[in-house]
Amino acid sequence: MLRVIGEVMDRLPWKHLYICILLLIAITASSGQSQPNCAEPPQPSPETAESLGAVAQRTKTQSSSHAKKIITDDDLEPSFGPLPRLRVNEAENGEQVIAAIAAYKQAHSAVETETAVRTWFTAYDKELEDRIKRSIEIKAVRNANVNNAAALCDDSQDYEQCWKRRRAEEQGARYDLAELANNNQQIVRLQHSLMNIRNRLLQMGFRYDWFKVRTTNNIDRL
């Protein structure tokens, strides 16, 4: 294209040369403006922007709805039904439980009352069972550790290692004795409270054959 323009310029008089130069500059500037601007990023259409906003709002709403439930310690504990819990670390509240049973009986049938009492009793019966098993395990493990430590010391020629093992067993024994004493105390409190409540139920005319209080040897009769 430039060659053609040059030939035309040679044929024109010198007075038209200036005009041709101006035309050439205008054509070059026009060609540069027609080139696309690659550096400018594409803008989303109104429909795309609206859909992205809707998705963000929906996600926020769903997250808020799922975060409303907060798990507490009550969700992890067994169900005691409509009756109050026993106080095993405070003053005994057996009479409060009996009063709650009597009040529940006034508005419910005998079957519903028995179901409520049994639900309450089952939770503490399971706790009592677990504590009795725990005490038996502590005693068995402690006796086994003591016997093993004595046998290892008898067979070992390393006096220092034997002494360290005995020291460790003594510390473990003190920890086990403290845990065992606390566990046994809770067992006695539970047994005492359950037996008192059972006796009061018998006085009120409620005789439930399943209401048997666990003992270490599992012997209990009404």
BANULUM-124486 format. One record per residue (C-alpha): residue number from 1; residue in one letter; x, y, z. Coordinates in Angstrom, 1 decimal, always signed. Last residue first. Example, Ala and Ser with C-alpha at 12.3 -4.5 7.8 and 13.67 -1.06 7.14 Angstrom:
+-----+------+--------+--------+--------+
: pos : code :      x :      y :      z :
+-----+------+--------+--------+--------+
:   2 :    S :  +13.7 :   -1.1 :   +7.1 :
:   1 :    A :  +12.3 :   -4.5 :   +7.8 :
+-----+------+--------+--------+--------+
***
This chain:
+-----+------+--------+--------+--------+
: pos : code :      x :      y :      z :
+-----+------+--------+--------+--------+
: 222 :    L :  -36.8 :  -57.1 :  +96.9 :
: 221 :    R :  -33.6 :  -59.1 :  +96.2 :
: 220 :    D :  -30.0 :  -58.1 :  +95.4 :
: 219 :    I :  -27.0 :  -60.2 :  +94.6 :
: 218 :    N :  -24.8 :  -59.0 :  +91.8 :
: 217 :    N :  -21.6 :  -59.8 :  +93.7 :
: 216 :    T :  -20.4 :  -56.2 :  +93.6 :
: 215 :    T :  -24.0 :  -55.0 :  +94.1 :
: 214 :    R :  -26.7 :  -53.9 :  +91.6 :
: 213 :    V :  -30.0 :  -52.5 :  +92.8 :
: 212 :    K :  -33.0 :  -54.4 :  +91.6 :
: 211 :    F :  -36.1 :  -52.5 :  +90.3 :
: 210 :    W :  -37.2 :  -55.1 :  +87.8 :
: 209 :    D :  -39.8 :  -56.5 :  +90.1 :
: 208 :    Y :  -41.5 :  -53.1 :  +90.4 :
: 207 :    R :  -43.8 :  -52.8 :  +93.4 :
: 206 :    F :  -45.4 :  -49.4 :  +93.6 :
: 205 :    G :  -47.8 :  -49.3 :  +96.5 :
: 204 :    M :  -46.6 :  -46.0 :  +98.0 :
: 203 :    Q :  -44.7 :  -47.8 : +100.7 :
: 202 :    L :  -43.1 :  -50.0 :  +98.0 :
: 201 :    L :  -42.0 :  -46.8 :  +96.2 :
: 200 :    R :  -40.4 :  -45.5 :  +99.4 :
: 199 :    N :  -38.4 :  -48.7 :  +99.7 :
: 198 :    R :  -37.3 :  -48.4 :  +96.1 :
: 197 :    I :  -36.2 :  -44.8 :  +96.6 :
: 196 :    N :  -34.1 :  -45.8 :  +99.7 :
: 195 :    M :  -32.5 :  -48.6 :  +97.7 :
: 194 :    L :  -31.6 :  -46.4 :  +94.8 :
: 193 :    S :  -30.1 :  -43.7 :  +97.0 :
: 192 :    H :  -27.9 :  -46.2 :  +99.0 :
: 191 :    Q :  -26.7 :  -48.0 :  +95.9 :
: 190 :    L :  -25.9 :  -44.8 :  +94.1 :
: 189 :    R :  -24.0 :  -43.4 :  +97.1 :
: 188 :    V :  -22.1 :  -46.7 :  +97.6 :
: 187 :    I :  -21.0 :  -46.8 :  +94.0 :
: 186 :    Q :  -19.9 :  -43.1 :  +94.0 :
: 185 :    Q :  -17.7 :  -43.9 :  +97.1 :
: 184 :    N :  -16.3 :  -46.9 :  +95.3 :
: 183 :    N :  -15.3 :  -44.8 :  +92.4 :
: 182 :    N :  -13.6 :  -42.2 :  +94.6 :
: 181 :    A :  -11.7 :  -44.9 :  +96.5 :
: 180 :    L :  -10.7 :  -46.8 :  +93.3 :
: 179 :    E :   -9.4 :  -43.6 :  +91.7 :
: 178 :    A :   -7.3 :  -42.7 :  +94.8 :
: 177 :    L :   -6.0 :  -46.3 :  +95.1 :
: 176 :    D :   -5.1 :  -46.4 :  +91.4 :
: 175 :    Y :   -3.1 :  -43.2 :  +91.7 :
: 174 :    R :   -1.2 :  -44.5 :  +94.7 :
: 173 :    A :   -0.5 :  -47.8 :  +93.0 :
: 172 :    G :   +0.8 :  -46.0 :  +89.9 :
: 171 :    Q :   +3.3 :  -44.1 :  +92.1 :
: 170 :    E :   +4.4 :  -47.4 :  +93.8 :
: 169 :    E :   +4.7 :  -49.1 :  +90.4 :
: 168 :    A :   +7.0 :  -46.4 :  +89.1 :
: 167 :    R :   +9.2 :  -46.6 :  +92.1 :
: 166 :    R :   +9.4 :  -50.4 :  +91.8 :
: 165 :    R :  +10.4 :  -50.1 :  +88.2 :
: 164 :    K :  +13.1 :  -47.6 :  +89.0 :
: 163 :    W :  +14.5 :  -49.9 :  +91.7 :
: 162 :    C :  +14.6 :  -52.8 :  +89.2 :
: 161 :    Q :  +16.4 :  -50.7 :  +86.7 :
: 160 :    E :  +19.0 :  -49.7 :  +89.3 :
: 159 :    Y :  +19.5 :  -53.3 :  +90.5 :
: 158 :    D :  +20.1 :  -54.7 :  +87.0 :
: 157 :    Q :  +20.5 :  -58.5 :  +87.5 :
: 156 :    S :  +17.0 :  -59.1 :  +86.5 :
: 155 :    D :  +15.0 :  -62.3 :  +87.2 :
: 154 :    D :  +13.8 :  -61.3 :  +90.7 :
: 153 :    C :  +13.2 :  -57.8 :  +89.6 :
: 152 :    L :  +11.1 :  -59.0 :  +86.7 :
: 151 :    A :   +9.0 :  -61.2 :  +88.9 :
: 150 :    A :   +8.3 :  -58.5 :  +91.4 :
: 149 :    A :   +7.3 :  -56.1 :  +88.7 :
: 148 :    N :   +5.0 :  -58.7 :  +87.1 :
: 147 :    N :   +3.3 :  -59.4 :  +90.5 :
: 146 :    V :   +2.7 :  -55.7 :  +91.2 :
: 145 :    N :   +1.4 :  -55.0 :  +87.7 :
: 144 :    A :   -1.0 :  -58.0 :  +87.8 :
: 143 :    N :   -2.4 :  -56.9 :  +91.2 :
: 142 :    R :   -3.0 :  -53.3 :  +89.9 :
: 141 :    V :   -4.6 :  -54.6 :  +86.7 :
: 140 :    A :   -7.1 :  -56.8 :  +88.7 :
: 139 :    K :   -7.9 :  -54.1 :  +91.3 :
: 138 :    I :   -8.5 :  -51.4 :  +88.7 :
: 137 :    E :  -10.6 :  -53.8 :  +86.6 :
: 136 :    I :  -12.9 :  -54.7 :  +89.5 :
: 135 :    S :  -13.4 :  -51.0 :  +90.3 :
: 134 :    R :  -14.3 :  -50.3 :  +86.7 :
: 133 :    K :  -16.8 :  -53.1 :  +86.5 :
: 132 :    I :  -18.6 :  -51.7 :  +89.6 :
: 131 :    R :  -18.6 :  -48.2 :  +88.1 :
: 130 :    D :  -20.0 :  -49.4 :  +84.8 :
: 129 :    E :  -22.8 :  -51.4 :  +86.4 :
: 128 :    L :  -23.7 :  -48.4 :  +88.6 :
: 127 :    E :  -23.9 :  -46.1 :  +85.6 :
: 126 :    K :  -26.1 :  -48.6 :  +83.8 :
: 125 :    D :  -28.4 :  -48.9 :  +86.8 :
: 124 :    Y :  -28.5 :  -45.1 :  +87.0 :
: 123 :    A :  -29.8 :  -44.8 :  +83.4 :
: 122 :    T :  -32.1 :  -47.7 :  +83.8 :
: 121 :    F :  -33.8 :  -46.2 :  +86.9 :
: 120 :    W :  -35.0 :  -43.1 :  +85.1 :
: 119 :    T :  -36.4 :  -45.0 :  +82.1 :
: 118 :    R :  -37.9 :  -47.4 :  +84.6 :
: 117 :    V :  -39.6 :  -44.7 :  +86.6 :
: 116 :    A :  -41.0 :  -43.1 :  +83.4 :
: 115 :    T :  -42.3 :  -46.4 :  +82.1 :
: 114 :    E :  -43.9 :  -47.3 :  +85.4 :
: 113 :    T :  -45.7 :  -44.0 :  +85.4 :
: 112 :    E :  -46.9 :  -44.5 :  +81.9 :
: 111 :    V :  -48.2 :  -48.0 :  +82.7 :
: 110 :    A :  -50.0 :  -46.7 :  +85.9 :
: 109 :    S :  -51.6 :  -43.9 :  +83.9 :
: 108 :    H :  -50.6 :  -40.3 :  +83.9 :
: 107 :    A :  -51.7 :  -37.0 :  +85.5 :
: 106 :    Q :  -51.6 :  -37.9 :  +89.2 :
: 105 :    K :  -48.8 :  -40.4 :  +88.7 :
: 104 :    Y :  -46.4 :  -37.6 :  +87.6 :
: 103 :    A :  -46.9 :  -35.8 :  +90.9 :
: 102 :    A :  -46.2 :  -39.0 :  +92.9 :
: 101 :    I :  -43.0 :  -39.7 :  +90.8 :
: 100 :    A :  -41.8 :  -36.1 :  +91.3 :
:  99 :    A :  -42.4 :  -36.4 :  +95.0 :
:  98 :    I :  -40.4 :  -39.6 :  +95.1 :
:  97 :    V :  -37.5 :  -37.9 :  +93.2 :
:  96 :    Q :  -37.5 :  -35.0 :  +95.6 :
:  95 :    E :  -37.4 :  -37.4 :  +98.5 :
:  94 :    G :  -34.3 :  -39.1 :  +97.1 :
:  93 :    N :  -32.4 :  -35.8 :  +97.0 :
:  92 :    E :  -29.2 :  -36.8 :  +98.8 :
:  91 :    A :  -27.0 :  -33.9 :  +99.8 :
:  90 :    E :  -24.3 :  -33.3 :  +97.2 :
:  89 :    N :  -21.9 :  -35.3 :  +95.0 :
:  88 :    V :  -24.3 :  -38.1 :  +94.1 :
:  87 :    R :  -27.3 :  -35.9 :  +93.5 :
:  86 :    L :  -29.9 :  -38.0 :  +91.6 :
:  85 :    R :  -31.5 :  -36.5 :  +88.6 :
:  84 :    P :  -35.1 :  -35.3 :  +88.4 :
:  83 :    L :  -37.9 :  -37.2 :  +86.8 :
:  82 :    P :  -39.4 :  -36.4 :  +83.4 :
:  81 :    G :  -37.1 :  -38.8 :  +81.5 :
:  80 :    F :  -33.6 :  -39.5 :  +82.6 :
:  79 :    S :  -32.0 :  -39.8 :  +79.1 :
:  78 :    P :  -28.4 :  -40.7 :  +79.0 :
:  77 :    E :  -25.7 :  -37.9 :  +78.6 :
:  76 :    L :  -24.2 :  -36.8 :  +75.3 :
:  75 :    D :  -26.8 :  -34.3 :  +74.3 :
:  74 :    D :  -26.8 :  -32.8 :  +77.8 :
:  73 :    D :  -23.1 :  -32.0 :  +77.5 :
:  72 :    T :  -23.9 :  -29.6 :  +74.7 :
:  71 :    I :  -24.1 :  -29.7 :  +70.9 :
:  70 :    I :  -25.0 :  -26.4 :  +69.3 :
:  69 :    K :  -27.6 :  -26.5 :  +66.5 :
:  68 :    K :  -27.9 :  -23.1 :  +64.6 :
:  67 :    A :  -24.9 :  -23.7 :  +62.4 :
:  66 :    H :  -26.8 :  -25.6 :  +59.7 :
:  65 :    S :  -29.2 :  -22.7 :  +59.1 :
:  64 :    S :  -26.5 :  -20.1 :  +58.9 :
:  63 :    S :  -24.5 :  -22.2 :  +56.4 :
:  62 :    Q :  -27.6 :  -22.7 :  +54.2 :
:  61 :    T :  -28.3 :  -18.9 :  +54.2 :
:  60 :    K :  -24.7 :  -18.1 :  +53.3 :
:  59 :    T :  -24.7 :  -20.6 :  +50.4 :
:  58 :    R :  -28.0 :  -19.2 :  +49.1 :
:  57 :    Q :  -26.6 :  -15.6 :  +49.1 :
:  56 :    A :  -23.4 :  -16.6 :  +47.3 :
:  55 :    V :  -25.4 :  -18.6 :  +44.7 :
:  54 :    A :  -27.7 :  -15.7 :  +44.1 :
:  53 :    G :  -24.8 :  -13.3 :  +43.7 :
:  52 :    L :  -23.2 :  -15.6 :  +41.2 :
:  51 :    S :  -26.5 :  -15.8 :  +39.2 :
:  50 :    E :  -26.9 :  -12.0 :  +39.1 :
:  49 :    A :  -23.4 :  -11.4 :  +37.9 :
:  48 :    T :  -23.9 :  -14.0 :  +35.1 :
:  47 :    E :  -27.2 :  -12.5 :  +34.0 :
:  46 :    P :  -25.7 :   -9.0 :  +34.0 :
:  45 :    S :  -22.9 :  -10.1 :  +31.7 :
:  44 :    P :  -19.5 :  -10.6 :  +33.2 :
:  43 :    Q :  -16.8 :   -8.1 :  +32.0 :
:  42 :    P :  -13.9 :   -9.3 :  +29.8 :
:  41 :    P :  -10.4 :   -8.2 :  +30.9 :
:  40 :    E :   -8.8 :   -5.2 :  +29.2 :
:  39 :    A :   -5.2 :   -6.0 :  +28.1 :
:  38 :    C :   -6.2 :   -7.3 :  +24.7 :
:  37 :    N :   -7.4 :   -3.9 :  +23.4 :
:  36 :    P :   -8.5 :   -4.8 :  +19.9 :
:  35 :    Q :   -6.9 :   -3.0 :  +16.9 :
:  34 :    S :   -9.2 :   -0.5 :  +15.1 :
:  33 :    Q :   -7.4 :   +2.5 :  +16.7 :
:  32 :    G :   -4.1 :   +1.6 :  +15.1 :
:  31 :    S :   -5.6 :   +1.5 :  +11.5 :
:  30 :    S :   -7.2 :   +5.0 :  +12.0 :
:  29 :    A :   -3.9 :   +6.5 :  +13.1 :
:  28 :    T :   -2.2 :   +5.0 :  +10.0 :
:  27 :    I :   -4.9 :   +6.3 :   +7.6 :
:  26 :    A :   -4.8 :   +9.8 :   +9.2 :
:  25 :    I :   -1.0 :  +10.0 :   +8.9 :
:  24 :    L :   -1.2 :   +9.0 :   +5.2 :
:  23 :    L :   -3.8 :  +11.6 :   +4.5 :
:  22 :    L :   -1.6 :  +14.3 :   +6.1 :
:  21 :    I :   +1.3 :  +13.3 :   +3.9 :
:  20 :    C :   -0.9 :  +13.4 :   +0.9 :
:  19 :    I :   -2.0 :  +17.0 :   +1.7 :
:  18 :    Y :   +1.7 :  +18.1 :   +2.1 :
:  17 :    L :   +2.6 :  +16.6 :   -1.3 :
:  16 :    H :   -0.2 :  +18.4 :   -3.1 :
:  15 :    K :   +1.9 :  +21.6 :   -3.8 :
:  14 :    W :   +4.7 :  +19.4 :   -5.0 :
:  13 :    P :   +2.7 :  +18.3 :   -8.0 :
:  12 :    L :   +1.4 :  +14.8 :   -8.1 :
:  11 :    R :   +3.0 :  +12.1 :  -10.1 :
:  10 :    D :   +5.6 :  +11.2 :   -7.5 :
:   9 :    M :   +2.9 :  +11.2 :   -4.8 :
:   8 :    V :   +0.9 :   +8.6 :   -6.7 :
:   7 :    E :   +3.9 :   +6.4 :   -6.9 :
:   6 :    G :   +4.5 :   +6.7 :   -3.2 :
:   5 :    I :   +0.9 :   +5.9 :   -2.3 :
:   4 :    V :   +1.2 :   +2.7 :   -4.4 :
:   3 :    R :   +4.4 :   +1.8 :   -2.6 :
:   2 :    L :   +2.8 :   +2.4 :   +0.8 :
:   1 :    M :   +0.0 :   +0.0 :   +0.0 :
+-----+------+--------+--------+--------+
***
